């Protein structure tokens, strides 16, 4: 990531995390370096999201995990039921010589069997609930990542095209400008973060926003949410894309 630069005799000294580098000076050198930084920022975010996506898995793997959880729950319930029944008959066989006490033992063991089944069912429900919740969280995050990556790749391609066009228009320049110019990408980082947060909000509240879209009050709702005027068109397009994907997922 470039930090600052200065130009001497047709060459520009640029500093980054690895030290100083010499590149050719152009009349758009500042804009070119800024764009290169923005491209690197995008590529780093995309790499991190791809790594997170790989760690989560795929929609198919999440569905398979749900199936395994269902099988596990059924197994626990059946195991508890079989264990309770076997335990009941084992004790009944042991005490069958004590006929006078048989009704009491029968009732006691039935209650034990029922208690064992309730414990097994509750345990399976608790474990299943935890795993199902985790699967749902992973699937929702996976959809968010896919939504973010679609935007980021589009933004990355646009930035690369912008840089390529700028370089074609740039002219070599032989200047002596020993002033150190700082390359500050903090504003772009903030804007990018806002866009990603907006995408997350749109996906999370897509049903509510869909109602505003159908009523024709979406723009007003975006204004009420203090979304910047320059981001309203982006937000509307993003919502329509999310809704289209939701229909295809169903």
GROMACS elastic network, one bead per residue, 0.5 to 0.9 nm:
[ bonds ]
;  ai    aj funct       b0    kb
    1    15     6  0.84955   500
    1    16     6  0.54936   500
    1    17     6  0.67021   500
    1    36     6  0.81871   500
    1    37     6  0.56969   500
    1    38     6  0.89815   500
    1    40     6  0.70466   500
    1    41     6  0.82607   500
    2     5     6  0.81605   500
    2    14     6  0.67397   500
    2    15     6  0.57933   500
    2    17     6  0.75868   500
    2    33     6  0.70058   500
    2    34     6  0.80099   500
    2    36     6  0.82019   500
    2    37     6  0.64159   500
    2   182     6  0.89025   500
    2   183     6  0.68223   500
    3    14     6  0.74105   500
    3    15     6  0.56278   500
    3    16     6  0.54030   500
    3    17     6  0.80521   500
    3   181     6  0.86532   500
    3   182     6  0.60621   500
    3   183     6  0.52731   500
    3   184     6  0.74198   500
    4    13     6  0.83966   500
    4    14     6  0.58866   500
    4    15     6  0.56431   500
    4    16     6  0.76105   500
    4   180     6  0.64333   500
    4   181     6  0.53237   500
    4   183     6  0.52062   500
    4   184     6  0.84790   500
    5    12     6  0.65567   500
    5    13     6  0.53890   500
    5    15     6  0.63307   500
    5    20     6  0.89916   500
    5    30     6  0.83270   500
    5   178     6  0.88330   500
    5   179     6  0.82057   500
    5   180     6  0.55741   500
    5   181     6  0.53465   500
    5   182     6  0.67411   500
    5   183     6  0.78187   500
    6    11     6  0.85254   500
    6    12     6  0.55569   500
    6    13     6  0.54154   500
    6    14     6  0.68412   500
    6   176     6  0.83632   500
    6   177     6  0.60733   500
    6   178     6  0.53549   500
    6   179     6  0.58610   500
    6   180     6  0.50561   500
    6   181     6  0.63168   500
    7    10     6  0.67842   500
    7    11     6  0.56075   500
    7    13     6  0.61268   500
    7    14     6  0.87118   500
    7    24     6  0.89769   500
    7    25     6  0.67663   500
    7   174     6  0.84697   500
    7   175     6  0.65020   500
    7   176     6  0.56261   500
    7   177     6  0.50038   500
    7   178     6  0.60273   500
    7   179     6  0.79661   500
    7   180     6  0.85486   500
    8    11     6  0.53241   500
    8    12     6  0.61013   500
    8    13     6  0.76863   500
    8    25     6  0.84401   500
    8   174     6  0.76778   500
    8   175     6  0.61338   500
    8   177     6  0.61361   500
    8   178     6  0.67039   500
    9    12     6  0.81980   500
    9    25     6  0.85336   500
    9   173     6  0.86543   500
    9   174     6  0.53937   500
    9   175     6  0.55592   500
    9   176     6  0.55944   500
    9   177     6  0.87005   500
   10    23     6  0.87860   500
   10    24     6  0.63460   500
   10    25     6  0.52412   500
   10    26     6  0.80558   500
   10   172     6  0.75928   500
   10   173     6  0.58638   500
   10   175     6  0.57403   500
   10   176     6  0.75389   500
   11    22     6  0.62554   500
   11    23     6  0.56838   500
   11    26     6  0.87675   500
   11   173     6  0.86050   500
   11   174     6  0.75394   500
   11   175     6  0.82171   500
   11   176     6  0.88274   500
   12    21     6  0.79790   500
   12    22     6  0.55335   500
   12    23     6  0.52431   500
   12    24     6  0.59616   500
   12    25     6  0.53257   500
   12    26     6  0.87570   500
   12    29     6  0.83717   500
   13    20     6  0.63219   500
   13    21     6  0.55500   500
   13    23     6  0.66618   500
   13    24     6  0.89458   500
   14    19     6  0.82138   500
   14    20     6  0.54888   500
   14    21     6  0.51276   500
   14    22     6  0.63244   500
   14    23     6  0.74713   500
   14    33     6  0.89605   500
   15    18     6  0.75937   500
   15    19     6  0.53993   500
   15    21     6  0.62411   500
   15    22     6  0.89803   500
   16    19     6  0.54029   500
   16    20     6  0.65581   500
   16    21     6  0.80579   500
   17    20     6  0.86637   500
   18    21     6  0.88368   500
   24    29     6  0.85631   500
   24   172     6  0.73514   500
   24   173     6  0.83241   500
   25    28     6  0.82807   500
   25    29     6  0.62335   500
   25   171     6  0.84579   500
   25   172     6  0.59318   500
   25   173     6  0.55745   500
   25   174     6  0.69466   500
   25   175     6  0.79199   500
   26    29     6  0.50982   500
   26    30     6  0.87103   500
   26    32     6  0.89886   500
   26   167     6  0.87032   500
   26   170     6  0.59743   500
   26   171     6  0.52796   500
   26   174     6  0.80521   500
   27    30     6  0.81960   500
   27   170     6  0.60369   500
   27   171     6  0.58065   500
   27   172     6  0.65844   500
   27   173     6  0.59032   500
   28    31     6  0.54789   500
   28    32     6  0.61598   500
   28    33     6  0.87463   500
   28   166     6  0.76113   500
   28   167     6  0.79708   500
   28   169     6  0.86834   500
   28   170     6  0.58958   500
   28   171     6  0.77619   500
   29    32     6  0.50884   500
   29    33     6  0.61822   500
   29    34     6  0.85597   500
   29   170     6  0.82359   500
   30    33     6  0.53528   500
   30    34     6  0.61868   500
   30    35     6  0.86747   500
   30   181     6  0.82191   500
   30   183     6  0.76928   500
   31    34     6  0.50437   500
   31    35     6  0.61201   500
   31    36     6  0.85719   500
   31   163     6  0.85390   500
   31   166     6  0.83611   500
   32    35     6  0.51813   500
   32    36     6  0.61878   500
   32    37     6  0.87043   500
   32   163     6  0.63860   500
   32   166     6  0.72508   500
   32   167     6  0.74013   500
   33    37     6  0.62555   500
   33    38     6  0.86669   500
   33   183     6  0.76096   500
   34    37     6  0.51604   500
   34    38     6  0.63041   500
   34    39     6  0.87319   500
   34   183     6  0.63664   500
   34   184     6  0.76940   500
   34   185     6  0.70838   500
   35    39     6  0.61431   500
   35    40     6  0.85798   500
   35   159     6  0.68424   500
   35   160     6  0.80811   500
   35   162     6  0.81107   500
   35   163     6  0.63519   500
   36    39     6  0.51026   500
   36    40     6  0.62617   500
   36    41     6  0.86841   500
   36   159     6  0.84950   500
   36   160     6  0.83425   500
   36   163     6  0.75720   500
   37    40     6  0.50281   500
   37    41     6  0.61574   500
   37    42     6  0.86609   500
   37   183     6  0.85596   500
   37   185     6  0.72980   500
   38    41     6  0.50133   500
   38    42     6  0.62748   500
   38    43     6  0.86287   500
   38   156     6  0.85339   500
   38   159     6  0.76652   500
   38   185     6  0.71025   500
   38   188     6  0.73663   500
   38   189     6  0.82342   500
   39    42     6  0.51562   500
   39    43     6  0.61610   500
   39    44     6  0.86580   500
   39   155     6  0.88595   500
   39   156     6  0.61793   500
   39   157     6  0.88787   500
   39   159     6  0.64573   500
   39   160     6  0.70615   500
   40    44     6  0.61116   500
   40    45     6  0.86458   500
   41    44     6  0.52522   500
   41    45     6  0.63671   500
   41    46     6  0.86726   500
   41   189     6  0.78441   500
   42    45     6  0.52282   500
   42    46     6  0.61172   500
   42    47     6  0.85839   500
   42   152     6  0.66895   500
   42   153     6  0.81614   500
   42   155     6  0.79498   500
   42   156     6  0.62878   500
   42   192     6  0.88610   500
   43    46     6  0.50429   500
   43    47     6  0.60760   500
   43    48     6  0.86561   500
   43   152     6  0.85445   500
   43   153     6  0.86765   500
   43   156     6  0.75337   500
   44    47     6  0.50963   500
   44    48     6  0.62801   500
   44    49     6  0.86660   500
   45    48     6  0.51651   500
   45    49     6  0.61812   500
   45    50     6  0.85786   500
   45   149     6  0.89688   500
   45   152     6  0.82920   500
   46    49     6  0.51152   500
   46    50     6  0.60534   500
   46    51     6  0.85763   500
   46   148     6  0.87727   500
   46   149     6  0.65551   500
   46   152     6  0.69604   500
   46   153     6  0.77773   500
   47    50     6  0.51200   500
   47    51     6  0.62090   500
   47    52     6  0.86509   500
   48    51     6  0.51357   500
   48    52     6  0.62248   500
   48    53     6  0.85656   500
   49    53     6  0.59989   500
   49    54     6  0.85619   500
   49   145     6  0.65044   500
   49   146     6  0.88314   500
   49   148     6  0.85065   500
   49   149     6  0.74394   500
   50    54     6  0.61472   500
   50    55     6  0.86361   500
   50   145     6  0.81873   500
   50   149     6  0.82820   500
   51    54     6  0.51053   500
   51    55     6  0.62830   500
   51    56     6  0.87623   500
   52    55     6  0.50800   500
   52    56     6  0.63082   500
   52    57     6  0.86950   500
   52   142     6  0.87973   500
   52   145     6  0.84009   500
   53    56     6  0.51983   500
   53    57     6  0.61809   500
   53    58     6  0.78052   500
   53   141     6  0.86353   500
   53   142     6  0.64766   500
   53   145     6  0.69991   500
   53   146     6  0.84115   500
   54    57     6  0.51743   500
   54    58     6  0.77505   500
   56    61     6  0.89021   500
   56    62     6  0.84416   500
   56   138     6  0.64559   500
   56   139     6  0.83197   500
   56   141     6  0.86157   500
   56   142     6  0.72780   500
   57    60     6  0.81375   500
   57    61     6  0.61363   500
   57    62     6  0.71481   500
   57   138     6  0.86929   500
   57   142     6  0.83003   500
   58    61     6  0.51374   500
   58    62     6  0.63281   500
   58    63     6  0.86972   500
   58   139     6  0.83247   500
   58   142     6  0.77794   500
   59    62     6  0.51298   500
   59    63     6  0.62610   500
   59    64     6  0.86879   500
   59   139     6  0.66783   500
   59   142     6  0.78127   500
   59   143     6  0.89987   500
   60    63     6  0.51539   500
   60    64     6  0.62587   500
   60    65     6  0.86586   500
   61    64     6  0.50171   500
   61    65     6  0.61630   500
   61    66     6  0.87196   500
   62    66     6  0.63365   500
   62    67     6  0.87848   500
   62   135     6  0.62718   500
   62   136     6  0.85650   500
   62   138     6  0.78511   500
   62   139     6  0.70266   500
   63    66     6  0.50773   500
   63    67     6  0.64095   500
   63    68     6  0.87986   500
   63   135     6  0.83189   500
   64    67     6  0.50710   500
   64    68     6  0.63386   500
   64    69     6  0.87160   500
   65    68     6  0.50747   500
   65    69     6  0.62576   500
   65    70     6  0.87568   500
   65   131     6  0.88283   500
   65   132     6  0.88764   500
   65   135     6  0.76263   500
   66    69     6  0.50309   500
   66    70     6  0.63142   500
   66    71     6  0.87226   500
   66   131     6  0.80376   500
   66   132     6  0.67188   500
   66   135     6  0.71329   500
   67    70     6  0.51185   500
   67    71     6  0.62915   500
   67    72     6  0.85967   500
   68    71     6  0.50520   500
   68    72     6  0.60737   500
   68    73     6  0.86266   500
   69    73     6  0.61516   500
   69    74     6  0.86123   500
   69   127     6  0.87150   500
   69   128     6  0.62421   500
   69   131     6  0.71948   500
   69   132     6  0.76459   500
   70    73     6  0.51158   500
   70    74     6  0.62117   500
   70    75     6  0.84960   500
   70   128     6  0.74457   500
   71    74     6  0.51600   500
   71    75     6  0.60351   500
   71    76     6  0.86679   500
   72    76     6  0.61978   500
   72    77     6  0.86774   500
   72   124     6  0.78838   500
   72   128     6  0.81725   500
   73    76     6  0.51831   500
   73    77     6  0.62530   500
   73    78     6  0.85742   500
   73   121     6  0.80902   500
   73   123     6  0.88258   500
   73   124     6  0.51186   500
   73   125     6  0.71289   500
   73   127     6  0.80512   500
   73   128     6  0.64947   500
   74    77     6  0.51919   500
   74    78     6  0.60270   500
   74    79     6  0.83423   500
   74   124     6  0.80563   500
   75    78     6  0.51864   500
   75    79     6  0.58449   500
   75    80     6  0.84341   500
   75   124     6  0.88506   500
   76    79     6  0.50309   500
   76    80     6  0.60488   500
   76    81     6  0.85543   500
   76   120     6  0.63442   500
   76   121     6  0.73377   500
   76   123     6  0.82506   500
   76   124     6  0.61340   500
   77    80     6  0.51552   500
   77    81     6  0.61778   500
   77    82     6  0.86418   500
   77   117     6  0.70927   500
   77   118     6  0.88847   500
   77   120     6  0.57068   500
   77   121     6  0.54430   500
   77   123     6  0.88789   500
   77   124     6  0.69126   500
   78    81     6  0.50393   500
   78    82     6  0.60461   500
   78    83     6  0.83858   500
   78   117     6  0.87894   500
   78   120     6  0.87416   500
   79    82     6  0.51959   500
   79    83     6  0.59359   500
   79    84     6  0.84482   500
   79   117     6  0.89220   500
   79   120     6  0.81144   500
   80    83     6  0.51060   500
   80    84     6  0.60486   500
   80    85     6  0.86129   500
   80   113     6  0.87314   500
   80   116     6  0.64462   500
   80   117     6  0.53700   500
   80   118     6  0.85489   500
   80   119     6  0.81532   500
   80   120     6  0.54086   500
   80   121     6  0.77774   500
   81    84     6  0.51626   500
   81    85     6  0.62015   500
   81    86     6  0.86214   500
   81   113     6  0.76573   500
   81   114     6  0.84768   500
   81   116     6  0.76038   500
   81   117     6  0.55314   500
   81   120     6  0.80648   500
   82    85     6  0.51654   500
   82    86     6  0.60587   500
   82    87     6  0.84043   500
   83    86     6  0.52569   500
   83    87     6  0.59945   500
   83    88     6  0.84964   500
   83   113     6  0.82147   500
   83   116     6  0.82362   500
   83   117     6  0.86724   500
   84    87     6  0.51422   500
   84    88     6  0.60883   500
   84    89     6  0.87911   500
   84   109     6  0.87993   500
   84   110     6  0.85859   500
   84   112     6  0.74716   500
   84   114     6  0.74741   500
   84   115     6  0.86838   500
   84   116     6  0.61405   500
   84   117     6  0.68133   500
   85    88     6  0.50473   500
   85    89     6  0.63222   500
   85    90     6  0.85077   500
   85   110     6  0.86689   500
   85   113     6  0.65066   500
   86    89     6  0.53291   500
   86    90     6  0.59775   500
   86    91     6  0.86171   500
   87    90     6  0.50844   500
   87    91     6  0.62565   500
   87    92     6  0.85780   500
   87   109     6  0.82036   500
   87   113     6  0.76235   500
   88    91     6  0.54225   500
   88    92     6  0.61816   500
   88    93     6  0.87087   500
   88   106     6  0.80957   500
   88   109     6  0.55710   500
   88   110     6  0.69060   500
   88   112     6  0.80195   500
   88   113     6  0.66249   500
   89    93     6  0.60361   500
   89    94     6  0.85432   500
   89   109     6  0.87264   500
   90    93     6  0.52885   500
   90    94     6  0.64119   500
   90    95     6  0.89285   500
   91    94     6  0.50177   500
   91    95     6  0.62980   500
   91    96     6  0.84761   500
   91   105     6  0.84193   500
   91   106     6  0.89875   500
   91   109     6  0.77331   500
   92    95     6  0.52447   500
   92    96     6  0.57623   500
   92   102     6  0.79121   500
   92   105     6  0.74091   500
   92   106     6  0.70812   500
   92   109     6  0.81521   500
   93    96     6  0.52776   500
   93    97     6  0.83012   500
   94    97     6  0.75338   500
   94    98     6  0.89856   500
   95    98     6  0.55418   500
   95    99     6  0.77822   500
   95   101     6  0.83023   500
   95   102     6  0.72183   500
   95   105     6  0.79249   500
   96    99     6  0.60332   500
   96   101     6  0.88107   500
   96   102     6  0.67697   500
   97   100     6  0.88414   500
   97   102     6  0.86090   500
   98   101     6  0.57035   500
   98   102     6  0.63703   500
   99   102     6  0.50132   500
   99   103     6  0.81259   500
  100   103     6  0.75100   500
  100   104     6  0.86284   500
  101   104     6  0.55006   500
  101   105     6  0.62591   500
  101   106     6  0.86096   500
  102   105     6  0.50937   500
  102   106     6  0.58947   500
  102   107     6  0.85553   500
  103   106     6  0.50422   500
  103   107     6  0.61989   500
  103   108     6  0.85543   500
  104   107     6  0.52455   500
  104   108     6  0.60986   500
  104   109     6  0.85569   500
  105   108     6  0.50087   500
  105   109     6  0.59625   500
  105   110     6  0.83803   500
  106   109     6  0.52761   500
  106   110     6  0.60612   500
  106   111     6  0.86283   500
  107   110     6  0.51118   500
  107   111     6  0.62485   500
  107   112     6  0.86668   500
  108   111     6  0.52234   500
  108   112     6  0.63046   500
  108   113     6  0.86865   500
  109   113     6  0.60200   500
  109   114     6  0.84440   500
  110   114     6  0.60606   500
  110   115     6  0.84652   500
  111   115     6  0.59794   500
  111   116     6  0.84546   500
  112   115     6  0.50012   500
  112   116     6  0.60309   500
  112   117     6  0.85396   500
  113   116     6  0.50790   500
  113   117     6  0.62059   500
  113   118     6  0.86493   500
  114   117     6  0.50802   500
  114   118     6  0.61603   500
  114   119     6  0.86215   500
  115   118     6  0.50636   500
  115   119     6  0.61584   500
  115   120     6  0.85881   500
  116   119     6  0.51614   500
  116   120     6  0.61819   500
  116   121     6  0.85895   500
  117   120     6  0.50773   500
  117   121     6  0.60407   500
  117   122     6  0.84671   500
  118   121     6  0.51043   500
  118   122     6  0.59749   500
  118   123     6  0.84014   500
  119   122     6  0.51297   500
  119   123     6  0.59745   500
  119   124     6  0.84943   500
  120   123     6  0.51178   500
  120   124     6  0.60819   500
  120   125     6  0.84716   500
  121   124     6  0.51551   500
  121   125     6  0.60313   500
  121   126     6  0.85699   500
  122   125     6  0.50109   500
  122   126     6  0.60907   500
  122   127     6  0.85827   500
  123   126     6  0.51131   500
  123   127     6  0.61327   500
  123   128     6  0.83263   500
  124   127     6  0.51695   500
  124   128     6  0.57599   500
  124   129     6  0.82527   500
  125   128     6  0.50235   500
  125   129     6  0.58206   500
  125   130     6  0.85306   500
  126   129     6  0.50970   500
  126   130     6  0.62892   500
  126   131     6  0.87400   500
  127   130     6  0.52533   500
  127   131     6  0.63054   500
  127   132     6  0.85303   500
  128   131     6  0.51858   500
  128   132     6  0.58487   500
  128   133     6  0.83307   500
  129   132     6  0.51237   500
  129   133     6  0.59518   500
  129   134     6  0.85182   500
  130   133     6  0.52029   500
  130   134     6  0.62739   500
  130   135     6  0.87268   500
  131   134     6  0.50243   500
  131   135     6  0.61550   500
  131   136     6  0.86149   500
  132   136     6  0.61287   500
  132   137     6  0.85580   500
  133   136     6  0.50904   500
  133   137     6  0.61590   500
  133   138     6  0.85924   500
  134   137     6  0.50612   500
  134   138     6  0.61235   500
  134   139     6  0.85735   500
  135   138     6  0.50895   500
  135   139     6  0.60979   500
  135   140     6  0.85843   500
  136   139     6  0.51050   500
  136   140     6  0.61007   500
  136   141     6  0.84842   500
  137   140     6  0.51960   500
  137   141     6  0.60826   500
  137   142     6  0.84801   500
  138   141     6  0.50684   500
  138   142     6  0.59971   500
  138   143     6  0.86785   500
  139   143     6  0.63172   500
  139   144     6  0.86568   500
  140   143     6  0.51996   500
  140   144     6  0.62922   500
  140   145     6  0.87188   500
  141   145     6  0.61073   500
  141   146     6  0.85855   500
  142   145     6  0.51085   500
  142   146     6  0.62244   500
  142   147     6  0.85861   500
  143   146     6  0.51274   500
  143   147     6  0.61622   500
  143   148     6  0.86238   500
  143   203     6  0.87242   500
  144   147     6  0.50390   500
  144   148     6  0.61044   500
  144   149     6  0.85150   500
  144   199     6  0.80295   500
  144   200     6  0.64902   500
  144   203     6  0.73186   500
  144   204     6  0.89962   500
  145   148     6  0.50186   500
  145   149     6  0.59384   500
  145   150     6  0.84831   500
  146   149     6  0.51223   500
  146   150     6  0.61660   500
  146   151     6  0.87979   500
  147   150     6  0.53136   500
  147   151     6  0.66503   500
  147   152     6  0.88103   500
  147   199     6  0.74714   500
  147   200     6  0.84217   500
  147   203     6  0.85619   500
  147   238     6  0.89037   500
  147   242     6  0.77474   500
  148   151     6  0.52756   500
  148   152     6  0.60780   500
  148   153     6  0.86045   500
  148   196     6  0.65105   500
  148   199     6  0.70200   500
  148   200     6  0.81091   500
  149   153     6  0.58920   500
  149   154     6  0.83232   500
  150   153     6  0.54757   500
  150   154     6  0.63166   500
  150   155     6  0.87159   500
  151   154     6  0.51404   500
  151   155     6  0.61268   500
  151   156     6  0.85617   500
  151   196     6  0.85809   500
  151   199     6  0.89299   500
  151   238     6  0.88427   500
  152   156     6  0.59472   500
  152   157     6  0.85609   500
  152   196     6  0.89191   500
  153   157     6  0.61468   500
  153   158     6  0.85326   500
  154   157     6  0.53046   500
  154   158     6  0.62639   500
  154   159     6  0.87334   500
  155   158     6  0.50858   500
  155   159     6  0.61945   500
  155   160     6  0.86744   500
  156   159     6  0.51422   500
  156   160     6  0.62034   500
  156   161     6  0.86411   500
  157   160     6  0.51162   500
  157   161     6  0.61849   500
  157   162     6  0.85390   500
  158   161     6  0.51785   500
  158   162     6  0.61129   500
  158   163     6  0.86671   500
  159   163     6  0.61416   500
  159   164     6  0.85615   500
  160   163     6  0.51064   500
  160   164     6  0.61222   500
  160   165     6  0.85878   500
  161   164     6  0.50564   500
  161   165     6  0.61041   500
  161   166     6  0.84919   500
  162   165     6  0.52219   500
  162   166     6  0.61138   500
  162   167     6  0.86571   500
  163   166     6  0.50196   500
  163   167     6  0.61264   500
  163   168     6  0.86614   500
  164   167     6  0.52137   500
  164   168     6  0.63700   500
  164   169     6  0.88322   500
  165   168     6  0.51999   500
  165   169     6  0.64479   500
  165   170     6  0.87256   500
  166   169     6  0.51400   500
  166   170     6  0.60322   500
  167   171     6  0.81138   500
  168   171     6  0.81998   500
  176   179     6  0.89562   500
  177   180     6  0.81363   500
  178   181     6  0.89600   500
  184   187     6  0.75515   500
  184   188     6  0.87129   500
  185   188     6  0.53396   500
  185   189     6  0.62474   500
  185   190     6  0.87348   500
  186   189     6  0.50304   500
  186   190     6  0.61911   500
  186   191     6  0.86517   500
  187   190     6  0.51338   500
  187   191     6  0.62197   500
  187   192     6  0.85878   500
  188   191     6  0.50133   500
  188   192     6  0.60062   500
  188   193     6  0.84754   500
  189   192     6  0.50869   500
  189   193     6  0.61187   500
  189   194     6  0.86286   500
  190   193     6  0.50786   500
  190   194     6  0.62134   500
  190   195     6  0.87047   500
  191   194     6  0.50800   500
  191   195     6  0.62740   500
  191   196     6  0.87515   500
  192   195     6  0.51095   500
  192   196     6  0.62860   500
  192   197     6  0.86120   500
  193   196     6  0.51752   500
  193   197     6  0.61124   500
  193   198     6  0.84776   500
  194   197     6  0.50772   500
  194   198     6  0.60218   500
  194   199     6  0.86097   500
  195   199     6  0.62122   500
  195   200     6  0.86830   500
  195   231     6  0.79888   500
  195   234     6  0.87312   500
  195   235     6  0.85920   500
  196   199     6  0.50320   500
  196   200     6  0.62681   500
  196   201     6  0.86596   500
  197   200     6  0.50502   500
  197   201     6  0.61868   500
  197   202     6  0.86236   500
  198   201     6  0.50376   500
  198   202     6  0.61121   500
  198   203     6  0.86532   500
  198   227     6  0.86168   500
  198   235     6  0.72372   500
  199   202     6  0.51266   500
  199   203     6  0.62988   500
  199   204     6  0.86285   500
  199   235     6  0.74508   500
  199   238     6  0.69904   500
  199   239     6  0.81787   500
  200   203     6  0.53027   500
  200   204     6  0.61585   500
  200   205     6  0.86726   500
  201   204     6  0.50763   500
  201   205     6  0.60605   500
  201   206     6  0.79936   500
  202   205     6  0.53681   500
  202   206     6  0.53339   500
  202   209     6  0.74575   500
  202   235     6  0.75783   500
  202   238     6  0.75575   500
  202   239     6  0.60883   500
  202   242     6  0.79568   500
  203   206     6  0.50805   500
  203   207     6  0.85564   500
  203   238     6  0.88625   500
  203   239     6  0.73985   500
  203   242     6  0.65823   500
  203   243     6  0.85925   500
  204   207     6  0.82016   500
  205   208     6  0.54961   500
  205   209     6  0.62505   500
  205   210     6  0.85137   500
  206   209     6  0.50244   500
  206   210     6  0.57821   500
  206   211     6  0.86864   500
  206   239     6  0.68570   500
  206   242     6  0.75820   500
  206   243     6  0.72165   500
  207   211     6  0.65735   500
  207   243     6  0.86362   500
  208   211     6  0.53908   500
  208   212     6  0.68212   500
  208   213     6  0.89162   500
  209   212     6  0.50775   500
  209   213     6  0.61834   500
  209   214     6  0.87074   500
  209   218     6  0.67485   500
  209   221     6  0.81056   500
  209   239     6  0.77743   500
  210   214     6  0.62279   500
  210   215     6  0.86036   500
  210   218     6  0.81268   500
  210   239     6  0.78947   500
  210   240     6  0.85247   500
  210   243     6  0.78437   500
  211   214     6  0.51529   500
  211   215     6  0.61625   500
  211   216     6  0.85205   500
  211   217     6  0.84709   500
  211   218     6  0.82191   500
  212   215     6  0.50109   500
  212   216     6  0.59153   500
  212   219     6  0.83940   500
  212   220     6  0.87161   500
  212   221     6  0.72482   500
  213   216     6  0.51346   500
  213   217     6  0.61307   500
  213   219     6  0.82808   500
  213   236     6  0.86439   500
  214   217     6  0.77709   500
  214   218     6  0.81376   500
  215   218     6  0.76223   500
  216   219     6  0.77552   500
  216   220     6  0.86430   500
  217   220     6  0.53062   500
  217   221     6  0.62084   500
  217   222     6  0.87811   500
  218   221     6  0.50057   500
  218   222     6  0.62071   500
  218   223     6  0.86497   500
  218   236     6  0.78119   500
  219   222     6  0.50887   500
  219   223     6  0.62741   500
  219   224     6  0.86584   500
  219   232     6  0.70723   500
  219   233     6  0.86980   500
  219   236     6  0.79241   500
  220   223     6  0.50777   500
  220   224     6  0.62216   500
  220   225     6  0.86890   500
  221   225     6  0.62533   500
  221   226     6  0.88038   500
  222   225     6  0.50004   500
  222   226     6  0.65524   500
  222   227     6  0.56179   500
  222   228     6  0.84825   500
  222   229     6  0.88791   500
  222   232     6  0.66536   500
  222   235     6  0.81729   500
  222   236     6  0.87700   500
  223   226     6  0.50466   500
  223   227     6  0.56465   500
  223   228     6  0.75784   500
  223   229     6  0.77059   500
  223   232     6  0.79812   500
  224   227     6  0.75700   500
  226   229     6  0.86562   500
  227   230     6  0.83575   500
  227   231     6  0.64801   500
  227   232     6  0.64864   500
  227   235     6  0.86594   500
  228   231     6  0.52070   500
  228   232     6  0.64754   500
  229   232     6  0.53548   500
  229   233     6  0.78949   500
  230   233     6  0.68717   500
  230   234     6  0.77311   500
  231   234     6  0.51058   500
  231   235     6  0.60530   500
  231   236     6  0.86589   500
  232   235     6  0.50077   500
  232   236     6  0.61625   500
  232   237     6  0.86275   500
  233   236     6  0.51677   500
  233   237     6  0.62431   500
  233   238     6  0.85284   500
  234   237     6  0.52518   500
  234   238     6  0.60506   500
  234   239     6  0.86298   500
  235   239     6  0.61094   500
  235   240     6  0.87107   500
  236   239     6  0.51824   500
  236   240     6  0.64026   500
  236   241     6  0.87334   500
  237   240     6  0.52524   500
  237   241     6  0.62744   500
  237   242     6  0.87049   500
  238   241     6  0.51166   500
  238   242     6  0.61761   500
  238   243     6  0.86627   500
  239   242     6  0.50566   500
  239   243     6  0.61570   500
  239   244     6  0.85881   500
  240   243     6  0.51145   500
  240   244     6  0.61548   500
  240   245     6  0.86642   500
  241   244     6  0.51212   500
  241   245     6  0.63012   500
  241   246     6  0.86565   500
  242   245     6  0.51483   500
  242   246     6  0.61572   500
  242   247     6  0.87901   500
  243   247     6  0.63348   500
  243   248     6  0.87561   500
  244   247     6  0.52882   500
  244   248     6  0.64951   500
  244   249     6  0.87966   500
  245   248     6  0.50441   500
  245   249     6  0.61077   500
  245   250     6  0.86914   500
  246   249     6  0.50358   500
  246   250     6  0.63701   500
  247   250     6  0.52793   500
